[in-house]
Amino acid sequence: MRVERLDHIHIYVKDLDKAIARFEDLLGVKFAGPFMEFANEWGSKGAFAPPGIDLEAPARDDSGVAKVIARSGEGLVGGASFKVADIESSIAELESKGVKLLGRITVGGLKEAWFHPAGAYGVLIELCEYQGANALEASLQKTPPAR
């Protein structure tokens, strides 16, 4: 697996609007969002700000994000996302090393996969693959780019 860079971090919050306002005030960044709501078992909604801050809030009380916040509290409990050149081979490599795949999603031209923190000293590893400037722009593409 070839990691191109640390792409973004995930900060789990209870109230997305309040967190957006607070981080914009604290860091002087501008969030795009709330920009997506995942209709899967993870059940989150999020907002993204360059240089790589991804705020995630529960979309439902029984969502994965809600469960993590209930167990660990708000904050940097969502893990780190690493940009890779080939997500499929990278997934296979991590699984071959005993790290459990939790889920995956494709949003526009962005592909992501999440791995259980128990396999990496408590860090939820997310892999992402996309073409272009950043994960947000890729997620807003209407169709995934051809490889």
N, C-alpha and C positions, 0 to 999 in steps of 0.2 A: 504494500500500500504506500502511496506517495501522498503525504499531506502537503497541500500547497500553502496553507496558512490557518491560523486561528481565525475563524470567520466572524462569529458573534457569540455572545454570552446570553443565557436565558435567566431572567429575573422573574420569579413567580410572585405575584401580588394578588391581593383579594379584590381591590378596586382599581380597575384599569385606568379610568379617567383621572382619579386622584394621583396615581403613580405617574402618568404621563405629565401632568402639571408639575409634580414635584421634581422629576428628573429634568424636565425642560428648564425649570428655574435653577436647579442646582448646577447643571452641567452646560447650560446654554445650547442644548441640541434641540432639534425639531423632529418630533415623531410623525410618522405617517401612520394614521390609524385612529381608532381601531380599524384594522384593515382586513382581518380575516377571522373567520370562526370555523374551526374544524368540526365537521359533522361526523366525527368518528368517536371511538371509545375514549380518546384523550380529552375531548370536550373542552377545548380552550379557545380563547380569542386573544388577539395580540396586537401589538404596535411595535414598529421598528424605527430606530434612529441610527443613522451613520454616526460613529464609526463602527457599529456592530452591537447595539444594545437592543435586545428583543425582550419586551415585557409580555408576560403571559398571565392571563387571569382565567379562572374557571368560567366556562359557559353554562355549566350545570353543577348542581350540588354533588352529584355522584361522579364527576369527571376525574380523570387521572391527576390533573393539576390541583383540584380541590383536595384530593386525598394526600398529595405530597405536602400541600400547605398545612393541612390538619396535623400531619405527622411531624413536619420539620419547621413549620413557620414560613413566613415570607422571606424572600431574599434570593441569593445566588444558589438556590437549591436545584435549579433546572439544568445546570450543567453547561458544557461548552460545545460549540459547533465547529467542526473542522472541515474545511473545503478540500475535497479530493477530486482527482481527475476522473476516476472511474468508480462510481459508487457500488456497482454490482460486485466487482472484484474485491473492493474494500470490505463490503459486508461479508463476503465469503471468507476473507482472511480473518476478520475479528471473530466470526463464528467458529472457525477452525481452531482458534486460540481459546475457546471456551467462554466467550463473552456472549450473553444471551441477547438476541434481537428482540426489542420490545414492540416495535412498530415502524411503519414507514408511510410516507405520503408523498404525492406529487401535486404541486400547486403551480399551475402555469408551467414555466420552464425550470422550476426548482424541484429537485428530488432530495428528500431527507430520510434518514433512518436513525432510530434511537436505540441505544444499548443500555442494558441494566447496569446501574452503578456498582453492584457487587463485584463485577469483573474488572473494575478499574479504580480501586481504593476509594469508593464512594462517589466517583465522578460519573454523572450521566454523560456518556459520549454521544454526540450527534454527529453524523456525517452528512455533508451536503454536496451536491453537484449541480452546477449551473454554468451557463455561458453569460458573459456580460460583466457589468460593473459590480453588482452586489446581489445578495439573496433577495432583497425586497424587489428590485427591478425584475429579476427573473421570475418571482412569484406572480407578478402582475402581467406577465406575457399571456396572451390568449392561447397559444399553443406551444408545447415544448419545442425547442430548436432541434433540428436534425443533427445527429452526430456524424 
